[in-house]
Amino acid sequence: MQIIENSKVKEKLYIEKLENGLTIMIIPKKGIQKKYVIWGTNYGSNDSKFIVPGEEQVTEVPKGVAHFLEHKMFEQESGVNSLDTLTALGVEANAYTTNDHTAYLFECTENFYPALDELMDYVQHPYFTDENVEKEKGIIGQEIMMYDDYPEWKVYLNTLEAMYHNHPVKLDITGTIETISHIDKEILYKCYNTFYNPSNMAMVVCGDFEPEQLLQEIKNRLIDKKANGEIKRIYPEEEESIVKEKIEQKMDVSEPLFTIGIKDKIVNEKEKVKKHIAIEILLSIIIGKSSKLYQDLYNEGILFTTPSLDYEFGAGYSHILITGQSKLPEKVYEKFKNTINEIKQKGIDKEEFERTKKTIYGSYVREFNEAGEIARMFLSDFFKVINSFDYLEEIPIINENYVEQILKEVFKEEKMVISVIKK
């Protein structure tokens, strides 16, 4: 196993790529009670058009298959649901689907290996029938309708709708009632066999383990499956421009919700960690909890709480999202743009830059305190071709000049949108 050590957080990553292509990452933490495992596939809601390894023709499946598959994986031929089995063992189990990956996980203090048996059994043995697929359409249909009534989800989706012309990142991860109506067991098996190949998957385990022993236990539970070739994913061409600057919708909310979005260019492979850190620093300086803008908006009664600040990126997309609640969302948007222009003209205050950088560095270090945070972070970053330790290594060398360059390149008014949910 390759060992990557980070002296800043005194953590070691043991990593091995098996013959079947599966990457296993183990982060041992001596003395902790909690054990956490997450097994993911590099397959998310964006991947509905692709070429299967060994085939020449393009396969296109309905939107929402990745999420549908995640739901169906727990159902076993015996009639038992694996989630119930894991709960009976006293472990907390779950699964989730994102734009880029799907993951199955559990955390526990006891019964780790019996739970690992169940996890590795159900992920490697799908069971789809015409009947259970039809039944699931009703369940997921209800979930779609529930999210349609959820203002926090709609304000987010509407922001993506305002930014993206063609890229599937703008679509709901669950699909629509119309798209899932076209899913059948053959589509599910085809997507499973394509994307749930070990060579497209990774497993991360964090807890008090001896890495070599744990690796052998994982190998013992793997079925004999060979690595397949490269999956060619096909995404539509995306224009750099936004679709429209503003989207407004009325829903049942106590106060208006808003998301300000900034559409970015596709992230340069070599620069993605550095750029991500620079954007985090900038967002904190512009509208973070300690910023002048936030203090002014809060004191004026325009903002109620600190807005959430996010930078999302993946294959063919990247964007910034600032989400909050305000009586006057348009006022927040206007002052946000004014603040950016002021900083562009005056430059970044050196003391504020250093203070913000230290705060963000501290938040990175704290992420290594909790087994679940560590495991989810390493899996998500792995599928973005990032080692999570890279953030700790890159942040000390980032300077004001680079951050000001990113401010000018990314924070452009013509790339900004605002989505508002009003009463």
N, C-alpha and C positions, 0 to 999 in steps of 0.2 A: 504494500500500500504506500502511496505517496503521502508524505506528511508535510503539511504547510502550517507553519507556526507564526502566530502574531504576538509579538512581545508587548504591544500596547494594551491588549486585553488579556494577555497570558492564556490564550486559547490555542488549541491545536485542531486542525482539520485533517482527518484521515480520509483519503479519497482513492477509490479504485474503480477502474472500468473493467467489467467482466468480459469474458469471451463473447457472450451473447449481446454485448453493447450496453448493458445496464450500468449506469454510474451509481455507485454507493458512496455516500458521504457520512462520516461518523464524527461527531463533536463530543468527546467524553467530558463530563463535568463531575469530578470526584465529589462524593459526599452528598449530592442532591438526591432527594427522594423521587422527584418526578421524572418520568421517562416519556419521551415524545417521539413518534415516528410519523413521517409523511411520505407518501409514495405518489409521485405525479407523472403525468404524461404531457409532453410538449404539444398539446392539442387543446385549443380553445374555440370560442364562438366565431373567431375570425376565419377559421379554417374550413370553409364550406366548398372550396374549389381547389382541386389538387390532382396530381398524377400519382397513382399508386406505383410503388417500386415494381419494376418488371412489366408495367403496362405502358402503352404509348398514348392512349386517348385520355382526355380530361374527364375526371369525375366531378360532378357538381351535385351536392346534396342540399336538402332544405335547411334554412336557417334554424338553429336551435338544437341540432343533433348532438353536439358535445355535451350540452346541459342535460338533454334527454337521456343520453348514455349514462351520465353520472347518476341520475335517479334510478336507472334500471339495474346498475351493477350490484346492488345489495340483494336483489331477489335471486334465490337459489332454486335449483330443480327440485329439491326436497320439500319446497313450500315454506322453508324457514327464511326469515329476513335476517341478513348478517348484522344489521344495525341492532336488532333485538338480541342476537347472540353476544355481541360485544358489550351491550349495556348490562346483560346478565352477568358478565365477567367483572363488572364494576369499573369499566373503563369509559372515558368520554370519547365517543367516536363521531366523526363528521366527514363531510366531503364538500367541495365547492368547485365551481367552474368560473374562469375568468375569460377575457378576450384571448389569452395566450396559452393557458394551461388548465388542466383539471387535476385535482388532488384528492387523495383519500388519506385519512389520518386518525390517530387516536393518541390520548395521553392517559397515563395511569401511574400509580405507585406500586401496584401489585398485579400479578397475572399478565406480565408483559409477553411472555412467550406463547401462552394460549391465545392471547389477543393477536399476536403476530401471525399465528397459524391461520386464524380466521381472516385477517386482512389480506394475507397473501393468497389465500384460497379464493376468496370472492373476486379479487381483482384479476386473477388469472383464469377464472371459469365463468364467463358470462352465460346467462340463460335467458334467451328472448323467445317468446312465442307470439303468434298473432293475437292471442287473447290478452296476454299481459302488456303488450305494446298498446293495444286499443284502450285498455283500462287506464294506463298511465297518461294518455292524452287528456282525459278528463281531469286528472289530478294537476297536471302541468297547466292546463287551460285555466283552472281556478287560480293558480299561482300568478299567471300572466295578468289576469283581471285584477288580482289583489295589488300587484305592482303598478298597474295603470291608475289605481286610486291612491298611490303613495307619493305625496308631493316631493319628498326628498329624492326619489328616484326619477320622477318626471323632470325636475329642474336640471338634473344631471344629463339625462338623455336629450333633452331639448338643446342643451349647450352643444353637445356633439353634433346634433342635427344642424345647428347653425354654422358649425365649423367645417364639416366634411361633406364633400360632394358625393363621393363614391365609396370610400373605404368602409369595410364592414364594421369597424370599431364604433360607428355611429348607431349600429343596430342593437336592439335589446338582446342580451346574452341568451335569454330563454326562447327567443324566436317570437312568433305571433301564433294566434290560434289557427290562422290560415296555413302558415308554413309547417307547423307540427302535424297538421292533419295529413300531410304527405309522407310522414315517417313510417316505415315498416321494419320488420325484423331483419330483412335482407340489407337495408341501408345501415342499420345498427351494427350488424356483423361485419359489413365491409369497412365501416369506420373504425370499429374495434380492432379488426385484424391489421388495418393500416397503421393506426396511431398508437395502439397499446402494445407495440412491439418493444422488447427490452431496450433496443438501440435508440428508441425515442423517449425513454423514461429515465427517471432518477429517483433515488430514495435517500432521505436524510433522517438520521437518528441522533437524538441528543439525550444524554443522561449518564448515569454512572455505569459505564460499560468498559470491558476490555475489548478494544477494536477488532483484534484478530479473531477472537472467539465469536463476537457478534457477527462479523462478516461470514464466518463459516455457517452460523445458524441461518442466516439469510440465504446463503447459497443452497443449503439443504432443503429449503422450502420453495425453490424456484423450479418450475416445470421446464422440460427440455424444449427450448424454443430458440431458433437461430436468429441472428440479427438480419434485418432486411436492409435494402438499399436506401438511398436518400428519397425522402418524400418531397416532391416538388409542389410547393404551395403557390397558388396563383391569386394575386390581389389586383384589383383594378387600379389603373393610373389615378393618382390623386393630384388635383391642382393645388398650388400653393395658396391660392386665395381662399377666403372664407365664403360661405354661402350667403349669409345675411348677418347684419350686426345684432339684431335684437329679435328674441322670441318671447312672447308673453302668453301666459295661460292662467285661467281662473280656476281655483280649486278651494277646498275647504281647509284654510289655514288661519291660525290666530293672527299672524303677522306675515307680510310678504317674505318669500324666500328668494334668494338670487344666487346665481353662479356666474362669475366672470371667467370667460375662457380665452386663452391665447393660443392660437394654432402655431405650431413650430414646424421647422423642417425636419426631415428624417434624421435621426441622430447618427453622427459619425461614429463608427465602431470604436475607434481608438479614444474618442473623447467623451463617451457617454457618461462615465462615472464623474469625471471632472466637471462636465456641463451640468449634471444633475446636482452636484454640490453647489455650484455657482448659483443655480436657480433657487435652491433652498435658501442660500444666504440672502439673495436679492428679495425674495418674497418676505422673509423675516424683517429685512430693513424697511421695505415699502409698507407692509400692512400687518406685520406680526404683532404680538401682544405688547412689545416694548416700543413699537414705532410711534412716531409723532402723529401719523395719520390715524392710527387706531385709537390713540388716546383722545384726539380731537373728536372723532366720530362718536366715541363712547360718551364723552362728556357732553356732547350736544344731543345725546339721546337718539342718534341715528343708527348706531350699531349696538346690539344687545350683548353679544358674546364675541369672542375671538373667532374670526372666520377660519375654516379649515383650508390649508394650503397644500396643494398636491401637484406633482409633476408625473404624468403617465407617459410611457413610451414603449414601443414594441416594433414589430415588423411593419414598416410603411406608415407609422403614425407617431406623433408626439405632441403633447399639449399640456398647458398649465391650467389648473382649476382653482378658483378662489370662491368658496361657498359660505354663505352666512344668512342671517335674518335681519331685516331692516325695514323700518317704516318707509324709508326713501331709498330704494335700491339704485335708482338712477343717479342720486346725489353721491352715493358711495362710488359708483362707476366713474362719474365725472372727477371726483377728488382723487381717485386712484390714478387716473390718466394724468392729472395735473402733477401729482407727486412724482410720477415717473419722469415727466418732462423736466421737473426741477432738479432731480438727481442727475439726469443726463447733462444738464447745463452746469451744475455746480460740482459734480463728481461725488464720489462716495466719501463720507466722513471716515477718516482712518481709525479713530477710536471705536466708532460704531461697528465698522467692518470687523475689527479684531475681536470685539466683544461678542458679536453675532457668530463669528466662526468658532469661538470657544464654546458657545452654547450648543451649537449644532454638533460639534465634536463630542460634547458631553452626552448628547442624545444618542449618538451612534454607539458610544461605549455602553450606555444603559441597555441597549438592545441585546447585549450579550449576557444580561442577568437572568433571562428567563428561557427555559428550554424550548418552549413553543415558538417564541419570537425568533430564536436562532434558527430553528429548523425551517420555518416558513420562509424566512429571509433567504437562507441559502438555496432553497429550492427555486423560489421566484427569480433570484438573481442568476442562478445556473442556466435557466432557460433563456435569459437575456445575454448569455455568454459573459457573465460577470462573476468574479469571486467576491463574496461579501466583505472580505478583509480589505479589498481595494479601496473602499470608502475611507477606512482609517488611514491608509497609506497616502491617499491623494490629498486629503483635506489640509494637512500642514503646508503643502507646497503651493496652494492656491493663493494668488495675490490679487490686490485691488484692480490692477490693470486688466487681468483676465475677466474678472467679474464685471467690470465696466464694459468690456467688449461684448460679453453675453447680454448685458442690459440693452445695448444698442442693436444687436443682431436679432434678439428674440422679442423684446417688449415693444412691439410696433403697433401703433393704433389701428392700422389697416388689417391687422391680424386678430384684433380683439372682438369678442362678442359678449353679449349679456343675455342670460335667460332669467326670466322672472316668473314666479308663481304668485299671483295676487289673490286677495280674498274675493 
